[in-house]
Amino acid sequence: MIPARSRPRSAEGGAPAAPPRPMAPLPFLFPLPLLGSSVSRLLPRLFGLGPAAAMSTAKPLKSVDYEVFGRVQGVCFRMYTEGEAKKVGVVGWVKNTSQGTVKGQVQGPEDKVNSMKSWLSKVGSPSSRIDRADFSNEKTISELDYTNFSIKY
């Protein structure tokens, strides 16, 4: 117990102030849509659920391999691809090849994979020139093979 003379005084300066009460834990009342997409994607992981739980399993998951041809090396194509993949919400990887192309794999819900395919074949990085993008090995998968999108070296 704190001696009477060192106890904090109330605002009026008279009797000692009551000790602070511990706060009760706040209930989880925030609706997920108000928290933003990044938080909504992280919550399933906080509760021990895998990355597939962060993506709706009601939609079929797709996987596709790709190779992009043109001026795609030395123009930050991999960095922009990683950024776009994270923005869209797909997982996979990207890397440069010794033939001067960029190869990779994208996995996620079909609509998001299709959005990424469109970006890879038409947009790319600001300084790139895409001549063509080949997509192969497109298939429906039951679960994701990756937890994020990364650049391979």
Summary of the structure (lengths in Angstrom):
residues: 153
radius of gyration: 25.5
end to end distance: 61.9
largest distance: 82.6
contacts: 393
relative contact order: 0.19
helix: 30%
strand: 28%
